[in-house]
Amino acid sequence: MLHKKLFITDENTDFISYNNFVTGGSNSAQMAKMKKLMKKAINYELTPKQRYCLCEHYLKGRSMKSIAHELNLNPSTVTRHISNALSRLQRVARYY
């Protein structure tokens, strides 16, 4: 479960709501740069649990409750992992 490495690829980056961090415009060069930044940030700035919960929820569409059951955690803990991951990604995006 957490031992397998999850990587964000060009194909699945669109499913992460990185567009919440971009305001205005549809400049494709800026979007490509943001996708690359988010891909690196997700793979290297998040803890393994944050990355796993975020990817399972947003990429696979799993509920927080099912992720919590799999990891033997409280659903609020999974919610907190996802919330902290999104906060971290927002901080990284600010420097963009």
MMTF fields as JSON, N, C-alpha, C and O atoms, coordinates in Angstrom:
{
  "mmtfVersion": "1.0.0",
  "mmtfProducer": "UNKNOWN",
  "numBonds": 383,
  "numAtoms": 384,
  "numGroups": 96,
  "numChains": 1,
  "numModels": 1,
  "chainsPerModel": [1],
  "groupsPerChain": [96],
  "chainIdList": ["A"],
  "bondAtomList": [4, 2, 8, 6, 12, 10, 16, 14, 20, 18, 24, 22, 28, 26, 32, 30, 36, 34, 40, 38, 44, 42, 48, 46, 52, 50, 56, 54, 60, 58, 64, 62, 68, 66, 72, 70, 76, 74, 80, 78, 84, 82, 88, 86, 92, 90, 96, 94, 100, 98, 104, 102, 108, 106, 112, 110, 116, 114, 120, 118, 124, 122, 128, 126, 132, 130, 136, 134, 140, 138, 144, 142, 148, 146, 152, 150, 156, 154, 160, 158, 164, 162, 168, 166, 172, 170, 176, 174, 180, 178, 184, 182, 188, 186, 192, 190, 196, 194, 200, 198, 204, 202, 208, 206, 212, 210, 216, 214, 220, 218, 224, 222, 228, 226, 232, 230, 236, 234, 240, 238, 244, 242, 248, 246, 252, 250, 256, 254, 260, 258, 264, 262, 268, 266, 272, 270, 276, 274, 280, 278, 284, 282, 288, 286, 292, 290, 296, 294, 300, 298, 304, 302, 308, 306, 312, 310, 316, 314, 320, 318, 324, 322, 328, 326, 332, 330, 336, 334, 340, 338, 344, 342, 348, 346, 352, 350, 356, 354, 360, 358, 364, 362, 368, 366, 372, 370, 376, 374, 380, 378],
  "bondOrderList": [1, 1, 1, 1, 1, 1, 1, 1, 1, 1, 1, 1, 1, 1, 1, 1, 1, 1, 1, 1, 1, 1, 1, 1, 1, 1, 1, 1, 1, 1, 1, 1, 1, 1, 1, 1, 1, 1, 1, 1, 1, 1, 1, 1, 1, 1, 1, 1, 1, 1, 1, 1, 1, 1, 1, 1, 1, 1, 1, 1, 1, 1, 1, 1, 1, 1, 1, 1, 1, 1, 1, 1, 1, 1, 1, 1, 1, 1, 1, 1, 1, 1, 1, 1, 1, 1, 1, 1, 1, 1, 1, 1, 1, 1, 1],
  "groupList": [{"groupName": "MET", "atomNameList": ["N", "CA", "C", "O"], "elementList": ["N", "C", "C", "O"], "formalChargeList": [0, 0, 0, 0], "bondAtomList": [1, 0, 2, 1, 3, 2], "bondOrderList": [1, 1, 2], "singleLetterCode": "M", "chemCompType": "L-PEPTIDE LINKING"}, {"groupName": "LEU", "atomNameList": ["N", "CA", "C", "O"], "elementList": ["N", "C", "C", "O"], "formalChargeList": [0, 0, 0, 0], "bondAtomList": [1, 0, 2, 1, 3, 2], "bondOrderList": [1, 1, 2], "singleLetterCode": "L", "chemCompType": "L-PEPTIDE LINKING"}, {"groupName": "HIS", "atomNameList": ["N", "CA", "C", "O"], "elementList": ["N", "C", "C", "O"], "formalChargeList": [0, 0, 0, 0], "bondAtomList": [1, 0, 2, 1, 3, 2], "bondOrderList": [1, 1, 2], "singleLetterCode": "H", "chemCompType": "L-PEPTIDE LINKING"}, {"groupName": "LYS", "atomNameList": ["N", "CA", "C", "O"], "elementList": ["N", "C", "C", "O"], "formalChargeList": [0, 0, 0, 0], "bondAtomList": [1, 0, 2, 1, 3, 2], "bondOrderList": [1, 1, 2], "singleLetterCode": "K", "chemCompType": "L-PEPTIDE LINKING"}, {"groupName": "PHE", "atomNameList": ["N", "CA", "C", "O"], "elementList": ["N", "C", "C", "O"], "formalChargeList": [0, 0, 0, 0], "bondAtomList": [1, 0, 2, 1, 3, 2], "bondOrderList": [1, 1, 2], "singleLetterCode": "F", "chemCompType": "L-PEPTIDE LINKING"}, {"groupName": "ILE", "atomNameList": ["N", "CA", "C", "O"], "elementList": ["N", "C", "C", "O"], "formalChargeList": [0, 0, 0, 0], "bondAtomList": [1, 0, 2, 1, 3, 2], "bondOrderList": [1, 1, 2], "singleLetterCode": "I", "chemCompType": "L-PEPTIDE LINKING"}, {"groupName": "THR", "atomNameList": ["N", "CA", "C", "O"], "elementList": ["N", "C", "C", "O"], "formalChargeList": [0, 0, 0, 0], "bondAtomList": [1, 0, 2, 1, 3, 2], "bondOrderList": [1, 1, 2], "singleLetterCode": "T", "chemCompType": "L-PEPTIDE LINKING"}, {"groupName": "ASP", "atomNameList": ["N", "CA", "C", "O"], "elementList": ["N", "C", "C", "O"], "formalChargeList": [0, 0, 0, 0], "bondAtomList": [1, 0, 2, 1, 3, 2], "bondOrderList": [1, 1, 2], "singleLetterCode": "D", "chemCompType": "L-PEPTIDE LINKING"}, {"groupName": "GLU", "atomNameList": ["N", "CA", "C", "O"], "elementList": ["N", "C", "C", "O"], "formalChargeList": [0, 0, 0, 0], "bondAtomList": [1, 0, 2, 1, 3, 2], "bondOrderList": [1, 1, 2], "singleLetterCode": "E", "chemCompType": "L-PEPTIDE LINKING"}, {"groupName": "ASN", "atomNameList": ["N", "CA", "C", "O"], "elementList": ["N", "C", "C", "O"], "formalChargeList": [0, 0, 0, 0], "bondAtomList": [1, 0, 2, 1, 3, 2], "bondOrderList": [1, 1, 2], "singleLetterCode": "N", "chemCompType": "L-PEPTIDE LINKING"}, {"groupName": "SER", "atomNameList": ["N", "CA", "C", "O"], "elementList": ["N", "C", "C", "O"], "formalChargeList": [0, 0, 0, 0], "bondAtomList": [1, 0, 2, 1, 3, 2], "bondOrderList": [1, 1, 2], "singleLetterCode": "S", "chemCompType": "L-PEPTIDE LINKING"}, {"groupName": "TYR", "atomNameList": ["N", "CA", "C", "O"], "elementList": ["N", "C", "C", "O"], "formalChargeList": [0, 0, 0, 0], "bondAtomList": [1, 0, 2, 1, 3, 2], "bondOrderList": [1, 1, 2], "singleLetterCode": "Y", "chemCompType": "L-PEPTIDE LINKING"}, {"groupName": "VAL", "atomNameList": ["N", "CA", "C", "O"], "elementList": ["N", "C", "C", "O"], "formalChargeList": [0, 0, 0, 0], "bondAtomList": [1, 0, 2, 1, 3, 2], "bondOrderList": [1, 1, 2], "singleLetterCode": "V", "chemCompType": "L-PEPTIDE LINKING"}, {"groupName": "GLY", "atomNameList": ["N", "CA", "C", "O"], "elementList": ["N", "C", "C", "O"], "formalChargeList": [0, 0, 0, 0], "bondAtomList": [1, 0, 2, 1, 3, 2], "bondOrderList": [1, 1, 2], "singleLetterCode": "G", "chemCompType": "PEPTIDE LINKING"}, {"groupName": "ALA", "atomNameList": ["N", "CA", "C", "O"], "elementList": ["N", "C", "C", "O"], "formalChargeList": [0, 0, 0, 0], "bondAtomList": [1, 0, 2, 1, 3, 2], "bondOrderList": [1, 1, 2], "singleLetterCode": "A", "chemCompType": "L-PEPTIDE LINKING"}, {"groupName": "GLN", "atomNameList": ["N", "CA", "C", "O"], "elementList": ["N", "C", "C", "O"], "formalChargeList": [0, 0, 0, 0], "bondAtomList": [1, 0, 2, 1, 3, 2], "bondOrderList": [1, 1, 2], "singleLetterCode": "Q", "chemCompType": "L-PEPTIDE LINKING"}, {"groupName": "PRO", "atomNameList": ["N", "CA", "C", "O"], "elementList": ["N", "C", "C", "O"], "formalChargeList": [0, 0, 0, 0], "bondAtomList": [1, 0, 2, 1, 3, 2], "bondOrderList": [1, 1, 2], "singleLetterCode": "P", "chemCompType": "L-PEPTIDE LINKING"}, {"groupName": "ARG", "atomNameList": ["N", "CA", "C", "O"], "elementList": ["N", "C", "C", "O"], "formalChargeList": [0, 0, 0, 0], "bondAtomList": [1, 0, 2, 1, 3, 2], "bondOrderList": [1, 1, 2], "singleLetterCode": "R", "chemCompType": "L-PEPTIDE LINKING"}, {"groupName": "CYS", "atomNameList": ["N", "CA", "C", "O"], "elementList": ["N", "C", "C", "O"], "formalChargeList": [0, 0, 0, 0], "bondAtomList": [1, 0, 2, 1, 3, 2], "bondOrderList": [1, 1, 2], "singleLetterCode": "C", "chemCompType": "L-PEPTIDE LINKING"}],
  "groupTypeList": [0, 1, 2, 3, 3, 1, 4, 5, 6, 7, 8, 9, 6, 7, 4, 5, 10, 11, 9, 9, 4, 12, 6, 13, 13, 10, 9, 10, 14, 15, 0, 14, 3, 0, 3, 3, 1, 0, 3, 3, 14, 5, 9, 11, 8, 1, 6, 16, 3, 15, 17, 11, 18, 1, 18, 8, 2, 11, 1, 3, 13, 17, 10, 0, 3, 10, 5, 14, 2, 8, 1, 9, 1, 9, 16, 10, 6, 12, 6, 17, 2, 5, 10, 9, 14, 1, 10, 17, 1, 15, 17, 12, 14, 17, 11, 11],
  "groupIdList": [1, 2, 3, 4, 5, 6, 7, 8, 9, 10, 11, 12, 13, 14, 15, 16, 17, 18, 19, 20, 21, 22, 23, 24, 25, 26, 27, 28, 29, 30, 31, 32, 33, 34, 35, 36, 37, 38, 39, 40, 41, 42, 43, 44, 45, 46, 47, 48, 49, 50, 51, 52, 53, 54, 55, 56, 57, 58, 59, 60, 61, 62, 63, 64, 65, 66, 67, 68, 69, 70, 71, 72, 73, 74, 75, 76, 77, 78, 79, 80, 81, 82, 83, 84, 85, 86, 87, 88, 89, 90, 91, 92, 93, 94, 95, 96],
  "secStructList": [7, 6, 6, 1, 7, 7, 7, 7, 7, 6, 6, 6, 4, 4, 4, 1, 7, 4, 4, 4, 4, 7, 7, 1, 7, 7, 7, 2, 2, 2, 2, 2, 2, 2, 2, 2, 2, 2, 2, 2, 2, 2, 2, 2, 6, 1, 7, 2, 2, 2, 2, 2, 2, 2, 2, 2, 2, 2, 6, 1, 7, 7, 7, 2, 2, 2, 2, 2, 2, 2, 2, 6, 7, 7, 2, 2, 2, 2, 2, 2, 2, 2, 2, 2, 2, 2, 2, 2, 2, 2, 2, 2, 2, 2, 6, 7],
  "xCoordList": [0.819, 0.0, 0.872, 1.118, 1.342, 2.183, 3.585, 4.324, 3.962, 5.318, 5.526, 6.66, 4.449, 4.632, 4.695, 3.941, 5.593, 5.83, 4.798, 4.612, 4.144, 3.169, 3.802, 4.319, 3.764, 4.329, 3.247, 2.351, 3.349, 2.454, 3.083, 4.251, 2.317, 2.807, 2.101, 1.143, 2.579, 1.934, 0.487, -0.371, 0.216, -1.137, -2.117, -3.275, -1.666, -2.622, -2.529, -3.293, -1.634, -1.505, -2.779, -3.126, -3.478, -4.689, -5.762, -6.641, -5.708, -6.734, -6.509, -7.432, -5.312, -5.047, -5.508, -5.266, -6.144, -6.742, -5.72, -5.93, -4.619, -3.6, -4.125, -3.61, -5.138, -5.674, -6.285, -6.533, -6.527, -7.007, -5.954, -6.266, -4.695, -3.607, -3.258, -2.456, -3.836, -3.534, -4.715, -5.867, -4.429, -5.523, -5.409, -4.357, -6.494, -6.592, -5.769, -4.827, -6.152, -5.397, -5.421, -5.722, -5.095, -5.004, -3.706, -3.664, -2.672, -1.388, -0.858, -0.597, -0.7, -0.294, 1.121, 1.419, 1.998, 3.367, 3.355, 4.072, 2.538, 2.423, 1.786, 2.204, 0.785, 0.126, 1.098, 1.107, 1.912, 2.897, 3.91, 4.309, 4.319, 5.266, 4.634, 5.287, 3.368, 2.676, 2.508, 2.676, 2.178, 2.036, 3.345, 3.355, 4.439, 5.754, 6.089, 6.611, 5.785, 6.029, 5.197, 5.718, 3.911, 3.039, 3.461, 3.408, 3.877, 4.351, 5.538, 5.577, 6.494, 7.66, 7.26, 7.729, 6.405, 5.992, 5.258, 5.494, 4.378, 3.637, 4.578, 4.441, 5.527, 6.445, 7.509, 7.973, 7.912, 9.045, 8.768, 9.58, 7.671, 7.4, 6.392, 6.321, 5.625, 4.608, 5.15, 6.045, 4.602, 4.956, 4.322, 3.388, 4.815, 4.213, 2.705, 1.957, 2.258, 0.823, 0.027, -1.066, 0.573, -0.11, -0.239, -1.314, 0.853, 0.847, -0.129, -0.892, -0.099, -0.977, -2.441, -3.239, -2.798, -4.196, -4.651, -5.754, -3.822, -4.163, -4.387, -5.384, -3.467, -3.573, -4.75, -5.47, -4.944, -6.07, -7.403, -8.323, -7.495, -8.754, -8.992, -10.073, -8.001, -8.214, -7.986, -8.689, -7.031, -6.746, -7.621, -8.026, -7.907, -8.707, -10.15, -10.98, -10.444, -11.822, -12.327, -13.537, -11.433, -11.845, -12.32, -11.867, -13.224, -13.717, -12.683, -11.866, -12.74, -11.812, -12.063, -11.143, -13.318, -13.67, -13.034, -12.544, -13.039, -12.446, -10.928, -10.316, -10.322, -8.87, -8.531, -7.57, -9.336, -9.129, -9.24, -8.441, -10.231, -10.415, -9.201, -8.714, -8.715, -7.549, -6.31, -5.552, -6.105, -4.913, -5.108, -4.201, -6.292, -6.626, -6.472, -5.88, -7.021, -6.99, -8.404, -9.351, -8.539, -9.808, -10.027, -9.067, -11.244, -11.486, -11.043, -10.62, -11.138, -10.688, -9.18, -8.689, -8.447, -6.993, -6.675, -5.763, -7.414, -7.223, -7.563, -6.852, -8.644, -9.025, -7.905, -7.589, -7.308, -6.221, -4.982, -4.328, -4.654, -3.522, -3.744, -2.832, -4.949, -5.257, -5.228, -4.692, -5.8, -5.811, -4.389, -4.064, -3.548, -2.159, -1.399, -0.568, -1.675, -1.029, -1.413, -0.555, -2.685, -3.128, -2.533, -2.186, -2.417, -1.794, -0.332, 0.15, 0.361, 1.756, 1.886, 2.775, 1.008, 1.041, 0.724, 1.295, -0.178, -0.489, 0.714, 0.982, 1.446, 2.658, 3.701, 4.344, 3.868, 4.811, 4.361, 5.184, 3.07, 2.542, 2.713, 2.828, 2.73, 2.916, 4.257, 4.379, 5.268, 6.603, 6.737, 7.732, 5.737, 5.712, 5.513, 5.456],
  "yCoordList": [-1.173, 0.0, 1.248, 1.802, 1.711, 2.897, 2.613, 3.534, 1.334, 1.011, 1.161, 1.337, 1.096, 1.282, 2.764, 3.561, 3.124, 4.519, 4.981, 4.34, 6.07, 6.651, 7.847, 8.743, 7.864, 8.981, 9.676, 9.039, 10.959, 11.76, 11.835, 12.2, 11.493, 11.519, 12.616, 13.217, 12.874, 13.875, 13.5, 14.373, 12.198, 11.746, 11.982, 12.327, 11.798, 11.921, 13.245, 13.465, 14.117, 15.406, 16.227, 16.973, 16.099, 16.877, 16.56, 17.386, 15.38, 14.997, 15.624, 15.688, 16.077, 16.786, 18.22, 18.812, 18.75, 20.077, 21.193, 22.122, 21.082, 22.128, 23.443, 24.508, 23.385, 24.614, 25.527, 26.702, 25.006, 25.855, 26.866, 27.878, 26.587, 27.448, 28.483, 29.38, 28.382, 29.294, 30.241, 29.81, 31.502, 32.464, 33.155, 33.678, 33.145, 33.867, 33.279, 32.517, 33.658, 33.307, 31.828, 30.97, 31.567, 30.174, 29.98, 29.24, 30.638, 30.544, 29.12, 28.645, 28.444, 27.037, 26.858, 25.83, 27.827, 27.723, 27.783, 27.032, 28.681, 28.773, 27.514, 27.021, 26.998, 25.771, 24.6, 23.792, 24.496, 23.416, 23.534, 22.533, 24.762, 24.988, 24.606, 23.99, 24.97, 24.639, 23.129, 22.592, 22.441, 20.983, 20.336, 19.418, 20.814, 20.269, 20.528, 19.651, 21.734, 22.09, 21.228, 20.716, 21.064, 20.263, 18.802, 18.145, 18.299, 16.917, 16.71, 15.734, 17.617, 17.52, 17.703, 16.97, 18.668, 18.939, 17.749, 17.399, 17.13, 15.971, 14.811, 14.126, 14.592, 13.462, 13.693, 12.729, 14.936, 15.177, 16.02, 16.013, 16.739, 17.616, 17.033, 17.48, 16.052, 15.478, 14.262, 13.576, 14.002, 12.78, 11.6, 11.796, 10.383, 9.232, 9.094, 8.774, 9.328, 9.213, 10.312, 10.067, 11.529, 12.624, 12.311, 12.462, 11.878, 11.568, 10.431, 10.502, 9.39, 8.243, 8.645, 8.327, 9.344, 9.751, 10.694, 10.543, 11.658, 12.613, 11.902, 12.147, 11.029, 10.314, 9.351, 9.268, 8.633, 7.694, 8.446, 8.002, 9.572, 10.318, 11.016, 10.886, 11.755, 12.549, 11.778, 12.014, 10.868, 10.149, 8.915, 8.586, 8.239, 7.018, 7.22, 6.321, 8.409, 8.712, 7.973, 7.833, 7.5, 6.76, 7.705, 8.845, 7.222, 8.034, 8.03, 7.117, 9.056, 9.145, 8.018, 7.524, 7.627, 6.543, 5.219, 4.46, 4.937, 3.673, 3.693, 2.666, 4.852, 4.972, 4.761, 4.07, 5.369, 5.226, 3.768, 3.283, 3.08, 1.661, 0.845, -0.004, 1.097, 0.367, 0.599, -0.334, 1.844, 2.189, 2.037, 2.319, 1.593, 1.427, 2.759, 2.823, 3.8, 5.135, 5.654, 5.105, 6.695, 7.381, 8.208, 8.788, 8.285, 9.103, 10.559, 11.184, 11.097, 12.479, 12.608, 13.67, 11.541, 11.557, 11.613, 12.329, 10.871, 10.908, 12.298, 12.843, 12.866, 14.227, 15.2, 16.083, 15.051, 15.927, 15.745, 16.728, 14.496, 14.25, 14.957, 15.582, 14.852, 15.49, 17.009, 17.703, 17.518, 18.963, 19.514, 20.553, 18.82, 19.249, 19.171, 20.032, 18.154, 18.024, 19.189, 19.77, 19.528, 20.649, 21.972, 22.829, 22.139, 23.355, 23.45, 24.521, 22.325, 22.304, 22.647, 23.401, 22.096, 22.363, 23.824, 24.419, 24.401, 25.823, 26.687, 27.68, 26.317, 27.067, 26.99, 27.989, 25.81, 25.656, 26.499, 27.146, 26.498, 27.229, 28.738, 29.452, 29.23, 30.663, 31.15, 32.297, 30.291, 30.672, 30.607, 31.06, 30.045, 29.933, 31.31, 31.484],
  "zCoordList": [0.0, 0.0, 0.0, -1.072, 1.127, 1.146, 0.657, 0.309, 0.629, 0.213, -1.285, -1.73, -2.079, -3.51, -3.827, -3.27, -4.718, -5.055, -6.08, -7.115, -5.794, -6.705, -7.379, -6.711, -8.689, -9.416, -10.225, -10.779, -10.277, -11.088, -12.469, -12.609, -13.476, -14.846, -15.62, -15.132, -16.827, -17.663, -17.948, -18.084, -18.04, -18.351, -17.205, -17.444, -15.964, -14.866, -14.119, -13.179, -14.5, -13.831, -13.955, -13.039, -15.075, -15.277, -14.248, -14.003, -13.642, -12.685, -11.315, -10.503, -11.058, -9.81, -10.017, -11.069, -9.055, -9.255, -9.062, -8.283, -9.782, -9.702, -10.262, -9.92, -11.112, -11.685, -10.617, -10.885, -9.42, -8.333, -7.918, -7.29, -8.274, -7.852, -8.923, -8.664, -10.104, -11.197, -11.341, -11.394, -11.403, -11.553, -12.897, -13.266, -13.603, -14.868, -15.993, -15.774, -17.217, -18.412, -18.759, -17.93, -20.005, -20.438, -21.217, -22.199, -20.777, -21.431, -21.309, -20.204, -22.432, -22.403, -21.875, -21.267, -22.089, -21.562, -20.037, -19.376, -19.481, -18.028, -17.459, -16.412, -18.143, -17.678, -17.697, -16.768, -18.736, -18.82, -17.685, -17.09, -17.391, -16.301, -14.961, -14.118, -14.765, -13.525, -13.376, -12.281, -14.467, -14.42, -13.995, -13.175, -14.553, -14.222, -12.754, -12.065, -12.281, -10.888, -9.945, -8.955, -10.241, -9.385, -9.369, -8.329, -10.515, -10.598, -9.659, -8.91, -9.698, -8.812, -7.357, -6.487, -7.09, -5.716, -5.113, -3.957, -5.876, -5.372, -5.09, -4.076, -5.979, -5.804, -4.74, -4.131, -4.497, -3.612, -2.379, -1.454, -2.325, -1.188, -0.196, 0.949, -0.621, 0.261, 0.99, 0.497, 2.164, 2.873, 2.128, 1.35, 2.355, 1.68, 1.927, 1.003, 3.15, 3.438, 2.758, 2.247, 2.748, 2.062, 0.578, -0.002, -0.031, -1.456, -1.762, -2.725, -0.939, -1.168, -1.063, -1.945, 0.012, 0.205, -0.898, -1.424, -1.25, -2.302, -3.635, -4.314, -4.005, -5.288, -5.313, -6.308, -4.232, -4.188, -4.29, -4.977, -3.611, -3.607, -4.946, -5.52, -5.452, -6.657, -7.95, -8.933, -7.974, -9.22, -9.399, -10.514, -8.295, -8.391, -7.962, -8.099, -7.44, -7.065, -5.845, -5.666, -5.01, -3.821, -2.74, -2.645, -1.939, -0.823, 0.294, 0.41, 1.096, 2.222, 3.216, 3.867, 3.316, 4.229, 3.785, 4.622, 2.484, 2.012, 2.147, 2.44, 1.935, 2.127, 3.604, 3.939, 4.482, 5.92, 6.348, 7.149, 5.81, 6.145, 5.699, 6.447, 4.492, 3.972, 4.834, 5.099, 5.271, 6.043, 7.552, 8.335, 7.949, 9.354, 10.111, 11.188, 9.51, 10.09, 10.261, 9.697, 11.029, 11.167, 9.897, 9.387, 9.37, 8.174, 8.325, 7.352, 9.538, 9.744, 9.562, 9.178, 9.832, 9.629, 8.141, 7.727, 7.345, 5.887, 5.368, 4.524, 5.869, 5.477, 5.819, 5.021, 6.982, 7.405, 6.512, 6.164, 6.139, 5.238, 3.893, 3.352, 3.372, 2.08, 2.214, 1.35, 3.287, 3.513, 3.656, 3.082, 4.416, 4.575, 3.256, 2.967, 2.462, 1.157, 0.251, -0.415, 0.224, -0.606, -0.124, -0.937, 1.181, 1.724, 1.298, 0.929, 1.354, 0.923, -0.556, -0.951, -1.356, -2.79, -3.072, -3.986, -2.298, -2.474, -2.122, -2.798, -1.065, -0.71, -1.818, -2.14, -2.398, -3.508, -4.69, -5.337, -4.978, -6.123, -5.959, -6.956, -4.741, -4.506, -5.015, -5.446, -4.97, -5.418, -6.927, -7.492, -7.57, -9.025, -9.578, -10.796]
}
